[in-house]
Amino acid sequence: MLQSSPPDDLLYDLESERRVLSAMLHSEDACIEAYSSLTAADFYSPKHATIYDLVCSLYEREIRPTFVELLKEAHSLGILNNPQDIEDLKYISEHYIDDENIKYWLKNIRDKARLRKFELFLRKSYQGLIKLKEPDVEQVLMEAEEELTNMTALEIDDTVDTPGEVAKMGYDEVERRFTRFKEIKELHKGVLPLDGLSTGFDNLNHITLGFKPGDLVILGAQTGHGKTAYALHTAKAVAVESGQNLLYLNTEMSREQIALRWGSILSGIEHDKIRSGDINETELSMIFSGYSRLRESGFYSYPCPNLTPEKTISIARKFKAQKDIDMMIVDYVGRMDKIDPKLAEWQVLEQIVKTQKLIAQNLNIVVMCLVQLNADGSLQGAKRMKNECDLMLRLSPISRDELEINEELKKYKNPNYYIDIEKNRDGRSGVRIPITFDMQRQIMKDAERIQ
Amino acid sequence: MSFDDTNLKKIYNRTASVIVDLCYNKKINESEMYLLLNILELIWLGSKGDDLIQALLEWQNSDKESEIDEIIKETLFEVSFDSDESLHEIAIMITELLASQKE
């Protein structure tokens, strides 16, 4: 008979809980780590779960979760305010651990939480068993096995879709597309509405239906051929024109350089003129009005010369928690610090791209990585990158010879660059979109068709 | 964490707890508690409000004169501790009040 209970310390570890909470009160890195790997339900102590929720709530509101802020927050909510609670909070705050050890203590908490689930499963199964009069043994064992498999083989976030769930998901998706198709015909007069974030180009929007959450987009271009301009053009479409939140990580440029580029992009005034200050009063007013639009936008810039793949994870999690970003642009991956100096270039790129795909999927955001093409237009580790990404684009100049002989291009006004869609998981690929790139004004647009 | 850091941390924790306890025991009111906690946080984080802390130290060492003390206290309740500007303004005000007291 299942009567005795397991020893207390088998099912919970209050020391680990206190140490993790304390680390969250002292270090932002620990806070990011705990925020993204635990839930309040993982804590055994209800008081610890409440403190965890309070700290996370402060962190989400960009308030540094110190001991004092925690006391103020708890007091304002009318909780944890008797002398014993204050004493417990003080005790927790003094349990500081070094950041390097946080993963160990987090694992302890998660493991104990899983053990408690297992114990509950055993108890529930036993209770169920003794209540059954004529048990269908096969059914009982199958159900138990399924529950146990979910507990052991799968990560916390993973779920198994049952046949019913897959069927429902499929039907809902078809129904959504059916309704959308009707809308296109009736309301939008044949123009496809976007499924995700705007790409900033009508033709690219038409083919991709926008960048979708969970997508990894790779854009390749040779050096000096508009990688940053493309990134900021995308940022303009997403953060300025659509008001979505976007994080821009730049490994090369200073804060001032990024800020100055926006001056050209949003005012349409040549970048050289802005850089030298050779502008008149009217232009100054146009630039000011451009920056006013930027002020109201969802563009967050993070210049980061020593970017590593690990750091992108931590930064992306922080901005997802605090700014609820919809997209992150990494400009550019070749400038990221190597994870292991012994690895070959293609291996490093493969690892970086895999990390970015995981970020996109786990945070349900779009991640765009800019990569540098070789002088011959090829891409190091291209095949492996292509495997990982959902959309692979290439930005390349149109040669004069091609402009002269290509009849199709003659139907456009001033096309000078192509966006090649090399891979598109959700639609057509192998398509070339002619665009006009005004390098001086840092502006890109679909090449206009001659009427 | 060095020995000094650990001690500082303990002082910070205990001071904060004492402030909340004082409020719980009705020795100070809620506004006073929030004000003291905010000042403690300002000193602990050390990233802003240097001139206000300086002015508060000056106030602490000055001759106590009830009317000016009350004015300073009431003004401190109005400070927005998130705003550098507000912290700077109040620092100037306290310094001026203390100077007028000396005259």
Chai-1 contact restraints between the chains, C-beta under 6 A:
chainA,res_idxA,chainB,res_idxB,connection_type,confidence,min_distance_angstrom,max_distance_angstrom,comment,restraint_id
A,F67,B,N13,contact,1.0,0.0,6.0,A-B,restraint_1
A,F67,B,A16,contact,1.0,0.0,6.0,A-B,restraint_2
A,V68,B,A16,contact,1.0,0.0,6.0,A-B,restraint_3
A,V68,B,L37,contact,1.0,0.0,6.0,A-B,restraint_4
A,V68,B,L40,contact,1.0,0.0,6.0,A-B,restraint_5
A,V68,B,E41,contact,1.0,0.0,6.0,A-B,restraint_6
A,L71,B,A16,contact,1.0,0.0,6.0,A-B,restraint_7
A,L71,B,V20,contact,1.0,0.0,6.0,A-B,restraint_8
A,K72,B,L37,contact,1.0,0.0,6.0,A-B,restraint_9
A,P83,B,D21,contact,1.0,0.0,6.0,A-B,restraint_10
A,I86,B,S17,contact,1.0,0.0,6.0,A-B,restraint_11
A,I86,B,V20,contact,1.0,0.0,6.0,A-B,restraint_12
A,K90,B,N13,contact,1.0,0.0,6.0,A-B,restraint_13
A,K90,B,S17,contact,1.0,0.0,6.0,A-B,restraint_14
A,S93,B,N13,contact,1.0,0.0,6.0,A-B,restraint_15
A,E94,B,N13,contact,1.0,0.0,6.0,A-B,restraint_16
